[in-house]
Amino acid sequence: MDKVMRLASERGVVLFSKSSCCLCYAVKILFQELGVTPTVHEIDQDPEGREMERALMRLGCNAPVPAVFIGGKLVGSTNEVMSLHLGGGLIPLVRPYQALC
Amino acid sequence: MDFPSTQFVPSRAMGTYEPIHQIGMWGENFKSISNPNISASVIVDVANKLENESETTSHEMLVPSSKHDQEASKPFDKIQRRLAQNREAARKSRLRKKAYVQQLENSRLKLIQLEQELERSRQQGLYVGGGLEAGHLGISGAVNSGIAAFEMGYERWMEEQNKQICELRSALNAQISEIELRILVESGMSHYFELFRMKSSVAKADVFYVMSGKWKTSAERFFAWIGGFRPSELLKVLVPQIDPLTDQQILDVCNLKQSCQQAEDALSQGMEKLRETVSATLASGQMGQGTYVPQVAMAMEKLEALVCFVNQADHLRQETLQQMSYILTTRQAARGLLALGEYIHRLQALSNLWANHPREPA
């Protein structure tokens, strides 16, 4: 849990993922389309991966990955990210972290 | 001489033909007459017996048609007739039995054929329990009933949809209150959400069924994206129908279109990655030896993600409809729902026309 919270509170958009997860890949693509490069942590390649997975589940996510944190706050999984985006709420959240083109 | 009492009925009862009794005897007849010698001996014995009786009688009297004479000949004729009827019934019974056995034999052959086909399909490498595409062979009962339930549900859904479209049409032409119109719009929205719930359910049973769009007409399938309509396409169709829009609305709709497009792109790329992953897994290891169970098992694990994608796509559709309902006025939303309903009808009509219009022979 500590590791998850520590990583999550890092600046910017943090995405917990698994290298085999194609839905996580889709979420990563979405952020890239918004001009944001999320910090991706592949928990299946982390030695403490199991612990991290349990920690993410405890936070209330249905599936441990994908799990998105923006500015240290939990946004949610794919559902939440998509709803937020269609509602127009995602861009304001990521604006501080958008790459200057 | 011994013969079954059921075959020979006392003269009194034999006066009239009793069909019920006859049928009751059918079984016994069948058993005994399968040995035709018995009936022959019965006839001979009875005939002998009665002949002896009548011989004795005729010696006593020279006057014909004595009561005793008549009674002596009466039972004999009746016995003859009765025995003939029995023989006939037995013969018919034998024929019926023969036909029935023939039918059983045919069914047995058919069953053996089907079992051989199934075995062949299994050996040709369709995965455990047969391929999902192989029709009824190999699909578990749960999947079949999930699909059947969905198809029935969809039929009802379509009927309700058509009803709602008609109601919307007349409501927009009439002067109904804002509240009443709002109710119709809410019903329309809920109706779509109900469809997404149904799809989510059947996707758990058979995600390939949802991906195939089998329950839809051909033109609808042509435009399908991950098991349903493409949200950005939906907006393209609807927006011109709900003019005029305020400036704020135009901006909001524009933003929604863009968000939709981006979300769709992300999911499409995710799907592409999924295809690559499954393909790579399936093709791993040496090919040509005919052994591939581990690859197929691993590929199937990866394929599970398809259910997530289908759910996400439906979620996107639902969110798009939801956001539109926030942006538009009640009247505009009603027109939007009506336009969407009619667009689907046009797609279905196109499918129909295509199926029926004559084409040049190949």
HADDOCK unambig.tbl for C-alpha pairs under 7 A between the chains (distance, minus, plus):
assign (segid A and resid 22 and name CA) (segid B and resid 270 and name CA) 5.29 0.50 0.50
assign (segid A and resid 22 and name CA) (segid B and resid 273 and name CA) 6.17 0.50 0.50
assign (segid A and resid 22 and name CA) (segid B and resid 274 and name CA) 5.75 0.50 0.50
assign (segid A and resid 23 and name CA) (segid B and resid 270 and name CA) 5.87 0.50 0.50
assign (segid A and resid 25 and name CA) (segid B and resid 270 and name CA) 5.90 0.50 0.50
assign (segid A and resid 26 and name CA) (segid B and resid 266 and name CA) 4.74 0.50 0.50
assign (segid A and resid 26 and name CA) (segid B and resid 267 and name CA) 5.36 0.50 0.50
assign (segid A and resid 26 and name CA) (segid B and resid 269 and name CA) 6.31 0.50 0.50
assign (segid A and resid 26 and name CA) (segid B and resid 270 and name CA) 4.49 0.50 0.50
assign (segid A and resid 27 and name CA) (segid B and resid 266 and name CA) 6.59 0.50 0.50
assign (segid A and resid 29 and name CA) (segid B and resid 266 and name CA) 5.35 0.50 0.50
assign (segid A and resid 30 and name CA) (segid B and resid 262 and name CA) 6.48 0.50 0.50
assign (segid A and resid 30 and name CA) (segid B and resid 263 and name CA) 6.36 0.50 0.50
assign (segid A and resid 30 and name CA) (segid B and resid 266 and name CA) 5.12 0.50 0.50
assign (segid A and resid 33 and name CA) (segid B and resid 262 and name CA) 6.81 0.50 0.50
assign (segid A and resid 82 and name CA) (segid B and resid 263 and name CA) 6.92 0.50 0.50
assign (segid A and resid 83 and name CA) (segid B and resid 319 and name CA) 6.37 0.50 0.50
assign (segid A and resid 85 and name CA) (segid B and resid 259 and name CA) 6.30 0.50 0.50
assign (segid A and resid 86 and name CA) (segid B and resid 256 and name CA) 5.97 0.50 0.50
assign (segid A and resid 86 and name CA) (segid B and resid 259 and name CA) 5.49 0.50 0.50
assign (segid A and resid 86 and name CA) (segid B and resid 260 and name CA) 6.56 0.50 0.50
assign (segid A and resid 86 and name CA) (segid B and resid 319 and name CA) 6.97 0.50 0.50
assign (segid A and resid 87 and name CA) (segid B and resid 323 and name CA) 6.60 0.50 0.50
